[in-house]
Amino acid sequence: MSVTANSLTACALEKISLFITKRYGLEFRQHRQELLWQAVQERMQACTVSSTEQYLRLLQQGKEEVLLLINLLTIHETYFFREPAHFAIIRKQIIPRLAKSSGPKPFFRLLSAGCSTGEEAYSLAMTLLTIPGTGIDWDFEIIGVDVDTKAIHKAQAGLYGSYSFRSCSREIQNNCFERLSKDCFLIKRQVKEKVRFEALNLFEQVYPDWLQNLDIVFYRNVSIYFSREQQQDIFHRLTGLLKPEGCLFLSCTETLYHHNKHMILVNSGDAFYYQKTAATLPSVAIAKSSQYSVCTQPPPAYVPPQKKRPLTRIPRKLLSPLITTTNPKPCLNTDDCCQLFNTALILIKSKKRTEALQCVDQLLSADSQFIQAYTLKANILLGQQQLTAAIKLCKTALVLEPFCLEAYLLLGMAAKLDNRFDDALQHFKEAVYVTPECWLAHFYLAEIYQFCSEIAYAKREYEVTSKLLKQGNFDNHGLSFFDMPFQLNDFLQLCQYNLEKLQN
Ligand SMILES: C[S@@+](CC[C@H](N)C(=O)[O-])C[C@H]1O[C@@H](n2cnc3c(N)ncnc32)[C@H](O)[C@@H]1O
């Protein structure tokens, strides 16, 4: 191919990539560009189109071809009872609670958003069918939606190979499926009739009216390729579909950007989920017919989470004029604040804690939104055993930044020092929820479980800690202002020693 032809292809491919990202949220950075290129080539061949520009024009002409391309670009990995803790929470906690608090014979509606080939939606149906009272005291329906029409057709067919059952008990598989051949299982009618599947692009600004008034939404493993703004946007729209106090589940790896003021994060013990506050949500438009219509109100503007400020290291000699013990300057600019912060760090390193605290106080009176100043001060106070003051600072940090890992870690450490083990467990679990690879949180969890003789949990947490450390996460412990007093090998040996002890 000539240079000109090559650059034309690249240009058209870029346009196709933008077109798909804008309409469907899928992004194509790095290795995913290759996936896009392969899918485009496959479709070009199927349409007998010889140039990428021609194919781009085809895409722009009609929705049908776009959907066929999308079918090649989406990732469908799924299986029955993926993340089993979520189904246990629904069975043991959420449905019994909803059944109790609703009127006579309530009808629950659950959504699997991004349902792929249907395993998640059917798992929900199988879960609800085993809860006492189903069909008598209350009833339910499950809706599965996905942008991929091919996946929807597979879901509707309800035929599965054994790989889909890798997290499903033999008992459920035998009760709910008919074996048609060695590797082919058909979902039974009683389960199937509880679930309906529809094609839907979650990027549509307005969702159809049959999606209103949901009790539970599963939106797991879908948003990974969406940008932060797009993730927020969909999360907000899904929140709008929930009834007050309805619940939304994400996979344990998709958390950070899913947050809005209408949802509270609930730690149920084994997993987290979001629950909608009792107050109703304003301004999420719902189409009045089952056809999509143009949204009259735009979704609320996305407010990005507060960014961490850059911490610039500056030479010590430049710092002294900024440290004052007199009245704080009422208003410092961002650079001054960063300098003050760095000064505090240097002072701590040279063990001048009183001066460091003065510095942080000066900074906070100039800028009460400087989150790291709260956690830094909490760190110092924790070292001085001033637990109540440290806890208060962490809570303030969390008001400003609900996903502040350091605040959760410090709260856990404070609770542990105070022998409040339940609270400590809760905070370290929150830390893990915010940053699953935070080995320090896992290590503390292991220690507390061991102390409380929860042997199996302790072993699991030591194993996770070891694994994360071996993967090279040592420096990502989550306490950003201090170096670890021990080396990587010390922690690894400690984990090994405790694992052997627990084994015996
Ligand atoms: C990895 S699967 C997740 C399946 C299931 N939720 C689970 O956790 O096992 C992701 C699914 O999201 C779907 N998806 C991606 N973008 C979507 C969009 N804009 N609207 C609806 N579904 C989408 C894909 O087609 C794919 O089937």
The ligand as a MOL file (V3000), in Angstrom:
LIG
                    3D

  0  0  0     0  0            999 V3000
M  V30 BEGIN CTAB
M  V30 COUNTS 27 29 0 0 0
M  V30 BEGIN ATOM
M  V30 1 C -17.6450 -8.3230 30.2160 0
M  V30 2 S -19.3410 -8.3200 29.8160 0 CHG=1
M  V30 3 C -20.0500 -8.3010 31.4290 0
M  V30 4 C -21.1670 -9.2710 31.5810 0
M  V30 5 C -21.7680 -9.3450 32.9720 0
M  V30 6 N -22.2940 -8.0820 33.3770 0
M  V30 7 C -20.7660 -9.8620 33.9720 0
M  V30 8 O -20.2860 -9.1150 34.8250 0
M  V30 9 O -20.4610 -11.0610 33.9330 0 CHG=-1
M  V30 10 C -19.5850 -6.6400 29.2730 0
M  V30 11 C -20.8390 -6.4590 28.4660 0
M  V30 12 O -21.1260 -5.0640 28.4000 0
M  V30 13 C -21.7060 -4.8110 27.1440 0
M  V30 14 N -21.6180 -3.3920 26.7820 0
M  V30 15 C -20.5120 -2.6880 26.4350 0
M  V30 16 N -20.8420 -1.4270 26.1150 0
M  V30 17 C -22.1810 -1.3300 26.2710 0
M  V30 18 C -23.1080 -0.2860 26.0680 0
M  V30 19 N -22.7170 0.9230 25.6550 0
M  V30 20 N -24.4140 -0.5360 26.3210 0
M  V30 21 C -24.8200 -1.7630 26.7300 0
M  V30 22 N -23.9890 -2.7820 26.9240 0
M  V30 23 C -22.6830 -2.5900 26.6980 0
M  V30 24 C -20.9020 -5.7080 26.2060 0
M  V30 25 O -21.5870 -5.9580 24.9970 0
M  V30 26 C -20.6920 -6.9460 27.0500 0
M  V30 27 O -21.6480 -7.9320 26.7600 0
M  V30 END ATOM
M  V30 BEGIN BOND
M  V30 1 1 1 2
M  V30 2 1 2 3
M  V30 3 1 2 10
M  V30 4 1 3 4
M  V30 5 1 4 5
M  V30 6 1 5 6
M  V30 7 1 5 7
M  V30 8 2 7 8
M  V30 9 1 7 9
M  V30 10 1 10 11
M  V30 11 1 11 12
M  V30 12 1 11 26
M  V30 13 1 12 13
M  V30 14 1 13 14
M  V30 15 1 13 24
M  V30 16 1 14 15
M  V30 17 1 14 23
M  V30 18 2 15 16
M  V30 19 1 16 17
M  V30 20 1 17 18
M  V30 21 2 17 23
M  V30 22 1 18 19
M  V30 23 2 18 20
M  V30 24 1 20 21
M  V30 25 2 21 22
M  V30 26 1 22 23
M  V30 27 1 24 25
M  V30 28 1 24 26
M  V30 29 1 26 27
M  V30 END BOND
M  V30 END CTAB
M  END
